[in-house]
Amino acid sequence: MKRLGLSCALALAWVVAVAGEPFRVLDQQVAHALADTKSYAAPTIVALWSTDCPYCKGNLKLFTDMVKLDPRLRLITVATEPVSEDVTTTLNRLRVPGKRFAYGSEAAESLAYAVDLKWRGELPRTLFFDGRGGRTALSGAVDEAAARCALGL
């Protein structure tokens, strides 16, 4: 029994080490904080995504590349579904850095509303914070020029 417990602990440690950041549950309070421009002193990208959205994965790859090239940038991901092996694997395969959130047990509509009053659930949805109190929300695939413009870079 102790061997099984140790194996589980090692497996969990490996997942966290590969992921870099453990997932946090997104609830309405956390969603409001993520949407607050006062929360960001540096340019930050909040990427809302899902495992069944190919454009989301393209955005995640772009944002990962941008963050690696610019140490000022921060990336926060929000999976619009509960944590699963697919969610974890997708972010790990793309080597996405930063804080990771996933929807919890609250209604998806209420979480979407808490993140962005104007968001109707289309994916991908990205919130860009310039670190000076500005915020831009975009839906769909984003190119680097649009992302840099929305971040004020």
N, C-alpha and C positions, 0 to 999 in steps of 0.2 A: 504494500500500500504506500509506503514512504517513497519507493522508487517511482510509482505512478505520479505522486504529488510533485516530486522533483522534476520528472519529465514534463509535466504540465507547466511548471514554473519556468523551466528552460525554454519551452516553446513560446510562452508568453513573452519572455525577455527577448527572444529572437525577433518576434513580430514587432515589438516596440522598438528594438534597435534598428531593424530594417526600415520601419516607418518613420523613425525620427521623432514623431510626436504621436501620442495616443489620441484616439478619437474622444471628443467631448460631446455630450448630448446637447442638441439645440432645443431650447425651450423658448417661450416668448420673451422672458427676461433677457436671456443671452442674445436672442435675435435683435431686440431693441438696442442692446449695447453694440452689436456688430454694425448696426445701421447708423449709429450716432457719429457725426463728423468730429465731435470732440474727442473721440476715442483714438484718433490717429494723429500723431505728431510727425509721421513720415509717410511718403507715398505708399499706399496700400491697395492691394487688389483683393476683393472678396468675390470668389468664384463659386457660383451655385451651379451644381452639375448633377448628373445621374449616370449610372453605368450603362443605360441603354441609349445614350445620346452621343452619337459620333462627333458632333460639332463641339460638345463639351470637352471631349478628350483632346481635340485640336487646340482649343483654348488653353487647357491645362498645360499642354506641352509648350505652347508659346509663352505663357506666364512663367513657367519653370525656367525656361531659357532666359527670359528677361531678368528674373530675380538673380540667377547665377551671374549675369553680366553686370548687374548694378546693385551693389551692397546697400544702397539706400532703400530699395524696394522691399516690401513685405507682401507675402501671399497667405491668404486664409482661404481654405476650401470648405464648402458646405455641401455635403451630399444630401440631396432631397429625398432620401430614403434612409431606413435604419442601417446601422453598421452591419456589414456582411463580409464574407470572404471576397466576393467580387469587388466591393467598394475598396477594401484594403489592398487587394491585389492590383487594382487599376492605379491607385496612387503610388504604390511602391514600384510598379513596373515603369511608370513615367518619372520616378524619383522626384515627386512633388514635395517641396519643402514647406515648412510653416505649420501653423495651427490647423487642426482638422476637426470639423464638426460634422455631425450627421443628425438627421431628424430623429426625434424621440417619439414618444407616444401621443403627443398632442396632435390635433388635426392639422394636416398639411396646409390647408387654407389659412388657418390662423397663424401658422409660422411664416408662411409667405407674406401675409399682410404685415406681420411684425417686422420682417426684414425690409420690405419695400411696399409702401402703400399703393404704388402704381403698378406693381408686378402682378400679372395674371397667371403666373405659373409656367410660362414658356421658358424653354431651356435652349442653350445656356443663357444665364442671366449673370451679369457681372457688375459689381459696384466698384467704382474707382474713387479713391479718396486721395486728394493731392497733398494732404498733411498740413494744409493751411486753412482748413474749414470748408473746402470745396468737395462736392460729390457729383459724380456722373454715373447714371445707370444705363447700361446697354444690354439689349437682348440679341442673341444670335452669335455667329462666328465673328471674332474680332481680329483685325490684323494689328501688327506692331505699331504702325503709325497712329491708328485710332486709339490704341491703349496708351501710348505715350502722350498723346494730346489730352485724353481724359484725365491722365495723372498730372498734367501740367508740366511735363518734362520736355 
